[in-house]
């Protein structure tokens, strides 16, 4: 006798749809927190370029604090809910700490990152009041702040990865939504990394060996990890695209608003916000990273070497001529934003739209520098492969 299969009831269908579409709200919260942090960070740099001294509660700082508070509160609520209002099965999917609390690894990162960021705020205010305006991104209080920011952003990525990696995760949550959350959080992390190293990655440094050495040291580590851990085939490419769209949007949006210097001396008289750097063309080496990861499955050190060679050579092939382009009159428009200039700098500086002699590597120094970059990039890529493998194993 043939068996008869009855169609699912309406209640069962609704339950299935709900289980597929529902994503824990704290996931959205921490991804938004990561976004708010990078908005505040890039806005703050533009503020310093355009206005100068800022207070503890300036608008860019508030955007940054909003990210810290959002990540801390929602992650804290997630921990408390798991600890006091969850079933035993849910606790088994969590990490127990301090012998009392249960939470996800990503939530713990976000809580500690939020605590670090909030702690750095009065430290930064005291530093300004004591030593005045700092023009370096990596001052002591900024370093503490950046560590907290990166911890939150990494926590957002890990939170999403844990849901993706659990057995049956794709069946319980909307896979496309999870992919978007991971892509956005990884892209915002790339914005952070670029900003931290931007003193070495500006357009006037694109013809130096240092530019490619720093890039090879920093970017492959994170881009290879994301490419290796992502559930899509194009994890690094999507990461780079989010970074580029975000950075370009900040170049286009900020100059629309009025701003004037409030700290002397003023050499460059401006009336609107001066934008931060146009994004690097990282999507091209990122695409190569994804392709190599798809096609080369050999020993990780060999794959790391291939990734490093491709990353450095392709970045050099696109970024060197693009650096030339950014010095031409064709880039002095709202799209590329190369007209932006710090209010305290001489607008007639002869190397404003040119490479200073000490910022152009000779042929010999360039070949040597690219070789060093490939060697460093190999180590960075190998660590990225190892890290990405660990990220794929995270389930709590």
Residue pairs with C-beta under 8 A, 6 or more apart in sequence:
8 16
19 171
19 172
20 171
20 172
20 173
20 174
21 174
21 177
22 173
23 163
23 173
23 174
23 177
23 178
23 181
24 78
24 163
25 74
26 74
26 75
26 77
26 78
26 107
26 159
27 156
27 159
27 160
27 163
27 181
28 181
29 70
29 71
29 74
29 75
30 70
30 71
30 74
30 75
30 106
30 107
30 110
30 152
30 155
30 156
30 159
30 185
31 156
31 160
31 181
31 184
31 185
32 67
32 70
33 66
33 67
33 68
33 70
33 71
33 74
33 110
33 152
33 156
34 67
34 71
34 152
34 153
34 156
34 184
34 185
34 188
34 189
35 67
35 184
35 188
36 63
36 64
36 66
36 67
36 70
37 63
37 64
37 67
37 68
37 149
37 152
37 153
37 188
37 192
38 188
38 191
38 192
38 195
38 246
39 63
39 250
40 60
40 61
40 62
40 63
40 64
40 65
40 66
40 67
41 60
41 64
41 149
41 191
41 192
41 195
42 191
42 195
42 247
42 250
42 254
42 276
43 59
43 60
43 63
43 250
43 254
44 54
44 58
44 60
44 61
44 64
45 137
45 195
45 276
46 60
46 250
46 254
46 273
46 274
46 275
46 276
47 54
47 58
47 59
47 60
47 259
47 273
48 54
48 133
48 135
49 273
49 274
49 276
49 340
49 341
49 342
49 343
50 259
50 260
50 261
50 270
50 272
50 273
50 274
50 343
51 259
51 260
51 261
51 262
51 263
51 343
52 133
52 261
52 262
52 263
52 343
52 344
53 128
53 133
53 262
53 263
54 60
54 61
55 61
55 125
56 121
56 122
56 124
56 125
61 121
64 117
64 145
64 149
65 117
65 118
65 121
67 117
67 149
67 152
68 113
68 114
68 117
68 118
68 148
68 152
69 114
69 118
71 110
71 111
71 113
71 114
71 152
71 155
71 156
72 110
72 111
72 113
72 114
72 115
72 118
74 110
75 103
75 106
75 107
75 108
75 110
75 111
75 114
75 155
76 107
76 111
78 103
78 104
78 107
79 101
79 102
79 103
79 107
79 108
79 111
80 101
82 90
82 91
82 94
82 101
82 102
82 103
82 104
83 100
83 101
83 102
83 103
86 102
91 102
93 166
93 395
93 396
94 102
94 103
94 104
94 396
95 102
95 103
95 104
95 105
95 108
95 396
96 102
97 103
97 108
103 111
104 158
104 159
104 162
104 396
105 155
105 158
105 159
105 162
105 394
105 396
106 155
106 156
106 157
106 158
106 159
106 160
106 161
106 162
107 155
107 159
108 155
109 151
109 152
109 154
109 155
109 158
110 151
110 152
110 155
110 156
110 159
112 148
112 151
113 147
113 148
113 149
113 150
113 151
113 152
113 153
113 154
113 155
114 148
114 152
115 148
116 144
116 145
116 147
116 148
116 151
117 145
117 148
117 149
117 152
118 148
119 144
119 148
120 141
120 142
120 144
120 145
120 148
121 145
123 140
123 141
123 144
124 141
124 142
124 145
126 141
127 134
127 139
127 140
127 141
128 134
133 263
134 142
136 142
136 199
137 146
137 195
137 196
137 198
137 199
138 146
138 196
138 199
146 192
146 196
149 192
150 189
150 192
153 185
153 188
153 189
153 192
154 189
156 181
156 185
156 188
157 182
157 185
157 186
157 189
157 226
157 391
158 391
158 394
160 178
160 181
160 182
160 185
161 182
161 229
161 391
161 392
161 394
162 394
162 395
162 396
163 169
163 173
163 178
164 170
164 178
164 182
164 231
165 392
165 393
165 394
165 395
166 172
166 395
169 178
170 178
170 231
175 231
178 231
179 230
179 231
179 232
182 230
182 231
182 235
183 230
183 232
183 235
183 238
183 239
183 242
184 242
186 222
186 226
186 230
186 235
186 238
186 239
186 242
187 238
187 239
187 240
187 241
187 242
187 243
187 246
188 242
188 243
188 246
189 222
189 239
190 219
190 222
190 223
190 239
190 240
190 242
190 243
190 282
191 243
191 246
191 247
193 218
193 219
193 222
194 201
194 243
194 247
194 279
194 280
195 276
197 214
197 218
198 276
198 277
200 210
200 211
200 214
201 211
201 214
201 215
201 277
201 280
202 277
203 277
203 278
203 323
203 326
203 327
203 338
204 351
204 355
204 356
204 359
205 211
205 359
206 319
206 320
206 322
206 323
206 326
207 320
207 323
207 355
207 359
207 360
207 361
208 359
208 360
208 361
208 369
209 361
209 365
209 366
209 368
209 369
209 370
209 372
209 373
210 369
211 319
212 312
212 315
212 316
212 369
212 370
212 373
213 369
213 372
213 373
213 376
215 280
215 312
215 315
215 373
216 308
216 311
216 312
216 373
216 374
216 376
216 377
216 380
217 373
217 376
217 377
217 380
218 380
219 282
219 285
219 311
219 380
220 289
220 307
220 308
220 311
220 377
220 380
220 381
220 384
221 380
221 381
221 383
221 384
221 387
222 239
222 384
223 236
223 239
223 240
223 282
223 285
223 286
223 289
223 384
224 236
224 289
224 293
224 304
224 307
224 380
224 381
224 384
224 385
224 388
225 384
225 385
225 387
225 388
225 391
226 235
226 236
226 239
226 388
227 235
227 236
227 286
227 289
227 290
227 293
227 384
227 388
228 235
228 293
228 384
228 385
228 387
228 388
228 389
228 391
228 392
229 235
229 388
229 389
229 391
229 392
230 236
230 238
232 238
233 290
233 294
234 287
234 290
235 290
236 286
236 287
236 289
236 290
236 293
237 283
237 286
237 287
237 289
237 290
239 286
240 282
240 283
240 286
240 287
241 283
243 279
243 282
244 279
244 280
244 281
244 282
244 283
246 279
247 276
247 277
247 278
247 279
248 278
248 279
250 275
250 276
251 275
251 276
251 277
251 278
251 335
251 336
251 337
252 275
252 334
252 335
252 337
254 273
254 274
254 275
254 276
255 272
255 273
255 274
255 275
255 334
255 337
255 340
256 272
256 273
257 272
257 273
258 271
258 272
258 273
259 270
259 271
259 272
259 273
259 274
260 270
260 271
261 269
261 270
261 343
261 344
263 344
265 344
266 343
266 344
267 343
267 344
267 345
267 346
267 347
268 341
268 342
268 343
268 344
268 345
268 346
268 347
269 343
270 341
270 343
274 340
274 341
274 342
274 343
275 337
275 340
276 340
278 326
278 336
278 337
278 338
280 315
280 319
281 315
281 318
281 319
281 322
282 315
284 314
284 315
284 318
285 310
285 311
285 314
285 315
288 307
288 310
288 311
288 314
289 307
289 310
289 311
292 303
292 306
292 307
292 310
293 303
293 307
296 302
296 303
296 306
297 303
300 382
300 385
300 386
301 378
301 382
303 381
303 385
304 378
304 379
304 381
304 382
304 384
304 385
305 378
305 381
307 377
307 378
307 381
308 374
308 375
308 376
308 377
308 378
308 380
308 381
309 374
309 377
311 377
311 381
312 370
312 373
312 374
312 377
313 370
316 370
323 355
325 331
326 336
326 338
327 338
327 353
327 354
327 355
328 353
329 353
331 338
332 338
332 339
332 353
333 339
338 353
341 347
341 352
351 359
361 369
